[in-house]
Amino acid sequence: MSFLERLLHFFVRPFEPQDRVLRVHEEMCEESTISKEEILAFLHAIESGHVVLTPRVEPQFVYAGIVLYDASNGWQIAVFNDANAWDYIEWIVAADGRRVDFDGISEEDGAPVSYTPSDDVAWRRYGIPGYLQNRCTKCSASIDAQPGGIYLCSQCAQ
């Protein structure tokens, strides 16, 4: 083997295993996503109340930003709350660790990327009260924004 052949052999061969590792990693990433059907079933279970969400932070306190919820089935969902109105799903993580981000959610007709709950569901299931609104977390009465993140009407605060 000539010097040039040995040099090429040294520099070219190490890339072959890395290419294989990259292909395996890409295949694993494709397999580790959450299917459209699973996402829609999860969202339906939230709407029906079979899966209950617990926000990490009071959604009205976030007002504009990402609200992270822990679901009673072990999943997580992050929703972008824009001026106290539902905007879009930022990401979803399944109980087994599979994850899909907003950019990875399909844009096909009826796909989760176009999912928007009704105003009633956004309030009852996600605690997002509606555009430029604040609500009492106990009785749902319309209230003014309260300093300190306490969202109770005068009657419920007693």
Number of C-alpha atoms within 10 A of each C-alpha: 7 7 8 9 10 11 11 11 12 11 10 10 10 10 11 10 10 11 11 11 12 12 12 12 12 12 11 11 12 10 11 15 18 19 15 17 11 12 19 15 12 20 18 14 14 18 19 12 13 12 18 17 21 15 17 10 13 19 25 26 19 17 21 16 16 20 24 21 21 17 19 13 14 13 19 20 23 20 21 21 24 18 19 24 22 23 17 19 23 20 19 24 20 20 12 9 14 15 19 22 16 15 11 13 21 15 11 10 8 11 14 20 20 14 13 14 17 12 14 14 17 18 20 15 17 22 23 29 27 20 14 12 16 23 21 20 20 12 11 16 16 15 15 13 17 13 8 7 13 14 24 22 19 10 10 12 10 6
